[in-house]
Amino acid sequence: MPFLKTAKLSAIAVAVVLSGCSFKEDRNDIVVPIIDAQPAQSSKLQFPQETQQKTKTVPTYSYTVRSGDTLGIIAQKYLGSSQRYTEILALNELKSSDAIYVGQKLQLPTKGLKQPDELQSSNSNKKSSDIEPNKTYPELNELVDSQQYNQAIQWILNQPELSNNVELQEQLVELALTQSKIYKRQQQVADAETLLSGLISEAPLTQNNQKALISELSTLKAEQELITAKRFADQSKFDESYDILLVAWQQVGQPLENNILFTTTRNKVSEHYHQKALRHYRSQELESALVYWKKILAVNPNDDLALVYQDRVKALQNKLENL
């Protein structure tokens, strides 16, 4: 048995040499930003001139790095998958250990490129309280203008044509979302849940309109659970905190990226899992290390450090299988 264990470790060591990786790496050796791109102030962050003047052999889209960007986030947002961060590395002649910085120009492949969102629609710039007047119903307009949203909701519910009137349904949903946000600001979460639950179960809405209310209710409930997740993380109960974060992410998804309670708690838990994964990695326990990086990616598909090391582990495993 000792001979078999030694042989296995030797095989892994050979694979490490073949792949150019080292198990002696530490968390601080990797400069992949997992939260924000760094401000472009230090000359140390400047890439060689020849890299920035790379000859383009394929059509590309020029992207300027913003605060909060990581390679995984850029790949997810513009290329449809965070796993495509490797294409950005190759196209810009970067290494996985290179940091990106605010203001840096990156070339993105045009294959599968999503429509850039620099130009937002006028609807996205509306305030949540800016509700379009309904020209057909002056009585409803008076209630909305006076911000009597609950009364306006009740007025719409009393209309016999509601089930067949898509315009009224959409305004009902808009009013409900606005009133829900007001309740949250007033710390009356129970009232917001009651309002949304009642409309979901009783109002004659189309499937899309009902989904909008269900999404808001799921977000509301998840936000309440995040308070518990933060408390667990502060108590170093990282597994318990992670379980709550995972459920919240599965239920709500991308909108939670704008929730500071979620992102700060996730960062704390992810950092703990990164450290555990690296300890396994340095001990040549590849599968155990991979478990933790997969857990991180389950709540943050754009975590650059987890993406990089996941690829490294898979490359090592492939080398071992071919020995």
PyMOL commands that set and color helices and strands:
alter all, ss='L'
color gray80, all
select helices_A, chain A and resi 2-19+27-29+43-45+49-52+71-79+82-91+122-125+138-145+149-157+162-164+166-185+189-202+207-234+238-251+254-258+260-282+286-299+304-321
alter helices_A, ss='H'
color red, helices_A
select strands_A, chain A and resi 60-64+105-109
alter strands_A, ss='S'
color yellow, strands_A
deselect
rebuild
show_as cartoon
